[in-house]
Amino acid sequence: MNEETRIREHFDGTLAAQAASRERLPGRIAEAAARLAATLEADGRVLACGNGGSAADAQHFAAEFTNRFERERPPLAAIALTTDTSALTAIGNDYHFDEAFSKQVQALARSGDALVAISTSGGSANIVRAVEAAHAAGAWVLALSGKGGGRLAQALGDNDIELRVPAERTA
């Protein structure tokens, strides 16, 4: 397969995922947005976590809340749990990387807060443990996933929202 064909296939896959998402997700996205707004209006915070590219997404998500997105507005309380390298490496060293986010959730989450848990596969143990810690703290979870949802989807409770992109390929 030549490079142009491969690139076209990536575009085709992206368009198919977008079309399927357009049909399945708008109601859930609106529900998630309303829940996040209600959390912030009640003086709650939004914590976000993910690994690799999902870590970058968590940071971007929190940055848009604390700065602005598309319009001027007051800053909103959001924290990316992916940015404190000292905490991440200390927890990973003293305990296990599976605890890298759950320890931070235990320290920071309060009842009524939200955790945005991002995992394209749904299989990241440290994300699942962060969800469990959020539930223990009384926080609700917005899970962003793909593929089959994995263990992340299984860890969600009735009060949580999952936005699962209907696609098998991460790209």
Salt bridges, closest charged atoms under 4 A:
GLU3 OE1 - ARG6 NH1 3.66
GLU4 OE1 - ARG8 NH1 3.66
GLU23 OE2 - ARG22 NH1 3.43
GLU31 OE1 - ARG28 NH1 2.85
GLU64 OE2 - HIS60 NE2 2.71
GLU72 OE2 - ARG68 NH1 3.23
ASP98 OD1 - HIS96 ND1 3.50
GLU99 OE2 - ARG129 NH1 2.22
ASP113 OD2 - ARG45 NE 3.56
ASP113 OD1 - ARG110 NH2 3.93
ASP160 OD2 - HIS135 NE2 2.51
GLU162 OE2 - ARG164 NE 2.99
